[in-house]
Amino acid sequence: HEDLIEKKIDDNDFLFSARLSIDYINEKYDLDLPVLDGIETLGGLVIHAFENIPSQGEKISYDDFIFEVQKVDGNKILLVKIHNNRI
């Protein structure tokens, strides 16, 4: 059992485990991340945004957010930093 990371760094920046659900993040942190059919987790959303599995350190701007991949393990995204450009 792994501990999932969820951390508000400041008003615009957050650090989350990629396995957290988008619905949970949106509810708890009022982020309004895009909800797409068939995509449940933050990791899935990031893969959708990149259109592939990104490398550690890669960033992408998507729907008013900047996703920065903080940690990967093989083809699994583990940790993602989100910057909210809406504020």
N, CA and C of each residue as an Amber inpcrd file, in Angstrom:
protein
   261
   0.8390000  -1.1860000   0.0000000   0.0000000   0.0000000   0.0000000
   0.8830000   1.2480000   0.0000000   0.6930000   2.0730000  -1.0010000
   1.5150000   3.2810000  -1.0760000   0.7430000   4.4790000  -0.5410000
   1.4630000   5.4020000   0.0400000   0.8300000   6.6320000   0.5080000
   0.7030000   7.5820000  -0.6670000  -0.5050000   8.0660000  -0.8810000
  -0.7290000   9.0140000  -1.9670000  -0.4170000  10.4180000  -1.4670000
   0.2580000  11.1760000  -2.3120000   0.6720000  12.5280000  -1.9540000
  -0.3440000  13.5200000  -2.4810000  -0.7550000  14.4290000  -1.6160000
  -1.5900000  15.5520000  -2.0370000  -1.1770000  16.7490000  -1.1950000
  -0.6820000  17.7680000  -1.8690000  -0.0900000  18.8870000  -1.1400000
  -0.3690000  20.1880000  -1.8730000  -0.9150000  21.1430000  -1.1530000
  -1.0820000  22.4890000  -1.6980000   0.1900000  23.2630000  -1.3580000
   0.9270000  23.6630000  -2.3920000   2.1840000  24.3830000  -2.1820000
   1.8850000  25.8560000  -1.9060000   1.0450000  26.4470000  -2.7500000
   0.5480000  27.8080000  -2.5490000  -0.7800000  27.9060000  -3.2930000
  -1.3070000  29.1090000  -3.4690000  -2.6310000  29.2560000  -4.0820000
  -2.7070000  28.7110000  -5.5080000  -1.5910000  28.6760000  -6.2150000
  -1.6000000  28.2490000  -7.6200000  -0.9160000  26.9160000  -7.8740000
  -0.1640000  26.3970000  -6.9200000   0.6650000  25.2240000  -7.1650000
   0.3270000  24.0820000  -6.2090000   0.2520000  22.8790000  -6.7890000
  -0.1320000  21.6920000  -6.0480000   0.7500000  20.5310000  -6.4770000
   0.9370000  19.5730000  -5.5730000   1.7000000  18.3690000  -5.8660000
   0.8120000  17.1720000  -5.5360000   0.5890000  16.3070000  -6.5370000
  -0.3290000  15.1900000  -6.3510000   0.2640000  13.8920000  -6.8850000
  -0.0690000  12.7950000  -6.2110000   0.1800000  11.4710000  -6.7800000
  -0.6880000  11.3180000  -8.0150000  -0.1290000  10.7210000  -9.0390000
  -0.8480000  10.5630000 -10.3060000  -2.0480000   9.6310000 -10.1730000
  -2.0780000   8.7940000  -9.1460000  -3.1830000   7.8520000  -8.9560000
  -4.4250000   8.4860000  -8.3510000  -4.3310000   9.7190000  -7.8820000
  -5.5180000  10.3800000  -7.3180000  -6.5550000  10.6250000  -8.4070000
  -7.8170000  10.5080000  -8.0290000  -8.8720000  10.7160000  -9.0270000
  -9.0790000  12.2110000  -9.2810000  -9.4340000  12.5000000 -10.5090000
  -9.7000000  13.8850000 -10.9030000 -10.8650000  14.4420000 -10.1010000
 -11.9050000  13.6310000  -9.9260000 -13.0720000  14.0830000  -9.1560000
 -12.6780000  14.4570000  -7.7310000 -11.8450000  13.6370000  -7.1010000
 -11.3970000  13.9070000  -5.7260000 -10.6080000  15.2160000  -5.6640000
  -9.6710000  15.3870000  -6.5820000  -8.8550000  16.6070000  -6.5930000
  -9.7440000  17.8370000  -6.8100000 -10.6610000  17.7460000  -7.7550000
 -11.5500000  18.8800000  -8.0330000 -12.4050000  19.2270000  -6.8210000
 -12.9250000  18.1990000  -6.1450000 -13.7740000  18.4320000  -4.9800000
 -12.9840000  19.0320000  -3.8220000 -11.8730000  18.4150000  -3.4960000
 -11.1150000  18.8150000  -2.3050000 -10.3710000  20.1360000  -2.4960000
  -9.8510000  20.3740000  -3.7070000  -8.9980000  21.5410000  -3.9280000
  -9.6340000  22.5810000  -4.8470000 -10.8820000  22.3480000  -5.2560000
 -11.6380000  23.3040000  -6.0750000 -10.8430000  23.7420000  -7.3080000
 -10.2790000  22.7530000  -8.0210000  -9.3910000  23.0690000  -9.1410000
 -10.0760000  23.1030000 -10.5020000 -11.1680000  22.3850000 -10.6690000
 -11.8570000  22.3710000 -11.9590000 -10.9770000  21.8080000 -13.0830000
 -10.2380000  20.7370000 -12.7580000  -9.4910000  20.0250000 -13.8010000
 -10.4860000  19.4630000 -14.8050000 -10.0860000  19.3360000 -16.0730000
 -11.0160000  18.7980000 -17.0770000 -11.4390000  17.3670000 -16.7500000
 -12.7330000  17.1090000 -16.8920000 -13.2790000  15.7710000 -16.6920000
 -13.5930000  15.2150000 -18.0800000 -12.8920000  14.1520000 -18.4490000
 -13.0260000  13.5630000 -19.7840000 -13.5010000  12.1260000 -19.6820000
 -14.2960000  11.7020000 -20.6460000 -14.7970000  10.3250000 -20.6740000
 -13.6480000   9.3320000 -20.6540000 -13.7300000   8.3580000 -19.7690000
 -12.7560000   7.2850000 -19.7340000 -11.4670000   7.6170000 -19.0060000
 -11.3380000   8.8270000 -18.4890000 -10.1260000   9.2090000 -17.7630000
 -10.5050000   9.5050000 -16.3140000 -10.0020000   8.6700000 -15.4200000
 -10.3770000   8.7670000 -14.0060000  -9.3250000   9.4910000 -13.1600000
  -8.0320000   9.2590000 -13.4890000  -6.9580000   9.7100000 -12.5990000
  -6.1780000  10.8790000 -13.1980000  -5.4300000  11.5360000 -12.3340000
  -4.5620000  12.6200000 -12.7760000  -3.5270000  12.1050000 -13.7740000
  -2.9730000  10.9360000 -13.5120000  -2.0000000  10.3530000 -14.4420000
  -2.6000000  10.1370000 -15.8280000  -3.8250000   9.6650000 -15.8720000
  -4.5120000   9.4810000 -17.1480000  -4.7140000  10.7850000 -17.8840000
  -5.0570000  11.8340000 -17.1380000  -5.2460000  13.1590000 -17.7350000
  -3.9320000  13.6930000 -18.2990000  -2.8430000  13.4860000 -17.5690000
  -1.5310000  13.9530000 -18.0250000  -1.1120000  13.2050000 -19.2930000
  -1.3200000  11.8940000 -19.3250000  -0.9940000  11.1210000 -20.5300000
  -1.8350000  11.6050000 -21.7020000  -3.1120000  11.9040000 -21.4540000
  -3.9890000  12.4440000 -22.5010000  -3.4560000  13.7870000 -23.0130000
  -3.0330000  14.6510000 -22.1030000  -2.5300000  15.9770000 -22.4810000
  -1.2460000  15.8630000 -23.3170000  -0.3410000  14.9790000 -22.9150000
   0.9280000  14.8040000 -23.6270000   0.7750000  13.9580000 -24.8930000
  -0.2790000  13.1560000 -24.9370000  -0.5100000  12.1970000 -26.0240000
   0.5440000  11.0940000 -26.0450000   1.2410000  10.9280000 -24.9290000
   2.1690000   9.8110000 -24.7260000   2.5540000   9.7970000 -23.2510000
   3.4760000   8.9180000 -22.8900000   3.9380000   8.8980000 -21.4990000
   5.1440000   9.8210000 -21.3920000   4.9960000  10.9150000 -20.6500000
   6.0850000  11.9030000 -20.5660000   7.2380000  11.4200000 -19.6970000
   8.3630000  12.0640000 -19.8830000   9.5450000  11.8030000 -19.0530000
   9.5090000  12.6990000 -17.8270000  10.2820000  12.3100000 -16.8340000
  10.4060000  13.1220000 -15.6360000  10.9100000  14.5100000 -16.0150000
  10.2830000  15.5410000 -15.4510000  10.6920000  16.9190000 -15.7140000
   9.9560000  17.5860000 -16.8670000   9.2380000  16.8070000 -17.6720000
   8.5070000  17.4060000 -18.7900000   7.3190000  18.2050000 -18.2810000
   7.0200000  19.2870000 -19.0160000   5.8910000  20.1600000 -18.6890000
   5.0060000  20.3110000 -19.9100000   3.7100000  20.5180000 -19.6490000
   2.7930000  20.8280000 -20.7360000   1.7050000  21.7450000 -20.2030000
   1.3150000  22.6890000 -21.0320000   0.2010000  23.5630000 -20.7100000
  -1.0540000  22.9450000 -21.3090000  -2.0940000  22.8010000 -20.4880000
  -3.3160000  22.1530000 -20.9390000  -4.5060000  22.7440000 -20.1870000
  -5.4290000  23.3370000 -20.9210000  -6.6920000  23.8140000 -20.3450000
  -6.4810000  24.6780000 -19.0890000  -5.6990000  25.7230000 -19.1940000
  -5.4370000  26.6710000 -18.0920000  -4.5850000  26.1090000 -16.9560000
  -3.9790000  24.9540000 -17.1640000  -3.0990000  24.3620000 -16.1590000
  -1.7530000  24.0370000 -16.8020000  -0.7150000  24.0490000 -15.9740000
   0.5790000  23.5270000 -16.4130000   0.8480000  22.2820000 -15.5720000
   1.0100000  21.1540000 -16.2600000   1.3450000  19.8980000 -15.6000000
   2.8430000  19.6750000 -15.7470000   3.5130000  19.4330000 -14.6240000
   4.9360000  19.1100000 -14.6450000   5.1190000  17.7400000 -14.0080000
   5.6630000  16.8140000 -14.7780000   5.8630000  15.4570000 -14.2830000
   7.0810000  15.4590000 -13.3630000   6.8530000  15.1590000 -12.0930000
   7.9050000  15.2070000 -11.0820000   8.6280000  13.8760000 -10.9120000
   7.8760000  12.7700000 -11.1020000   8.4770000  11.4640000 -10.8580000
   7.7910000  10.4170000 -11.7300000   8.5980000   9.6010000 -12.3950000
   8.0810000   8.4820000 -13.1800000   8.8360000   7.2110000 -12.7910000
   8.1920000   6.0840000 -13.0500000   8.8190000   4.7930000 -12.8210000
   8.4940000   3.9330000 -14.0290000   9.4430000   3.8000000 -14.9430000
   9.1900000   3.0810000 -16.1920000   8.1470000   3.8220000 -17.0140000
   7.0090000   3.1590000 -17.2360000   5.9530000   3.8220000 -18.0090000
   4.8060000   4.2900000 -17.1200000   5.1010000   4.4810000 -15.8270000
   4.0820000   4.9460000 -14.8930000   4.4380000   6.3290000 -14.3680000
   3.4910000   7.2490000 -14.4570000   3.6650000   8.5610000 -13.8370000
   3.3190000   8.4030000 -12.3600000   4.1810000   8.8940000 -11.4850000
   3.9420000   8.7600000 -10.0510000   3.5260000  10.0700000  -9.3930000
   4.1520000  11.1710000  -9.8130000   3.9580000  12.4430000  -9.1160000
   3.8770000  13.5800000 -10.1180000   2.8900000  14.4540000  -9.9220000
   2.6440000  15.5540000 -10.8650000   2.4730000  16.8580000 -10.0840000
   3.1570000  17.8780000 -10.5430000   2.9500000  19.2240000 -10.0160000
   1.9990000  19.9520000 -10.9670000   1.0080000  20.5990000 -10.3840000
   0.0270000  21.3500000 -11.1840000   0.1460000  22.8180000 -10.8380000
   0.2390000  23.6530000 -11.8780000   0.1620000  25.0900000 -11.6990000
  -1.1540000  25.5520000 -12.3180000  -1.9550000  26.2390000 -11.5270000
  -3.2640000  26.7230000 -11.9590000  -3.1060000  28.1290000 -12.5170000
  -3.3180000  28.3020000 -13.8220000  -3.2090000  29.6140000 -14.4670000
  -4.4910000  30.4290000 -14.3950000  -5.5390000  29.8850000 -13.8100000
  -6.8400000  30.5770000 -13.7870000  -6.9070000  31.6950000 -12.7600000
  -6.0400000  31.6590000 -11.7720000  -6.1330000  32.6470000 -10.6900000
  -5.3640000  33.9030000 -11.0680000
